[in-house]
Amino acid sequence: MVGGLNYPVEHHLFPYISHVYYKDISKIVQAKAKEYNLPYHVNKSFAQAVWQHIKMLKMLGEYSSSVKRAAQLSKSHKVVAV
């Protein structure tokens, strides 16, 4: 339906493999993640995946803003070495 966008891990691990195989590959990737105690997040629907993406963009934007504010503050406070 979405050209494999619901399998981002598989897409980034195997960018040259056709998206029609991502569902099968995901079972192997998920098993390996479990074997090595790594997180493997699955969205049950396309809408849930889009919502998670929006939340991530918001979080990254807030982080970026706080980093910029910290950099501006550090520039405005000159430190003198003794």
C-alpha positions in Angstrom: 0.0 0.0 0.0 2.7 2.5 0.9 5.7 1.1 -0.9 7.4 -0.3 2.2 7.3 2.9 4.2 5.8 0.9 7.1 9.1 -1.0 7.2 11.7 1.8 7.7 14.3 -0.5 9.5 14.3 -3.0 6.7 14.4 -0.2 4.1 17.5 1.3 5.7 19.2 -2.1 6.3 18.5 -3.3 2.8 17.9 -0.3 0.5 18.5 -2.2 -2.7 16.0 -5.0 -2.0 12.5 -4.5 -3.4 9.9 -3.4 -0.8 7.7 -6.4 -1.7 10.1 -8.5 0.5 10.2 -6.2 3.5 7.4 -8.1 5.3 9.3 -11.3 5.1 12.6 -9.7 6.0 11.0 -7.9 9.0 10.4 -11.3 10.7 14.1 -12.1 10.5 15.1 -8.5 11.6 12.7 -8.7 14.5 14.1 -12.1 15.6 17.7 -10.8 15.5 16.7 -7.7 17.4 15.2 -9.8 20.1 18.2 -12.1 20.1 20.5 -9.1 20.8 18.1 -7.5 23.2 17.6 -4.5 20.8 14.3 -2.5 20.5 12.2 -3.2 17.5 9.2 -0.9 17.3 6.2 -1.8 15.1 3.3 0.5 14.2 0.1 -1.5 13.7 -1.3 0.9 11.1 -0.2 3.6 8.7 -2.0 6.2 10.7 -0.1 5.2 13.8 3.2 5.4 11.9 2.4 8.9 10.6 1.4 10.0 14.1 4.7 8.6 15.6 6.6 10.4 12.8 4.9 13.7 13.6 5.7 13.3 17.3 9.4 12.5 16.5 9.6 15.6 14.3 8.1 17.8 17.1 10.6 16.3 19.6 13.6 16.9 17.3 12.4 20.5 16.7 12.2 21.1 20.4 15.7 19.6 20.9 17.1 21.7 18.1 15.6 24.9 19.5 17.0 24.2 23.0 20.5 23.5 21.5 20.3 26.8 19.6 19.2 28.7 22.7 22.1 27.1 24.8 24.6 28.1 22.1 23.3 31.7 22.0 23.5 31.9 25.8 27.0 30.5 25.9 28.1 33.2 23.3 26.5 36.0 25.4 28.3 34.9 28.6 32.0 35.3 28.0 34.2 33.1 30.2 37.5 34.5 31.3 40.3 32.1 32.1 42.4 32.9 35.1 
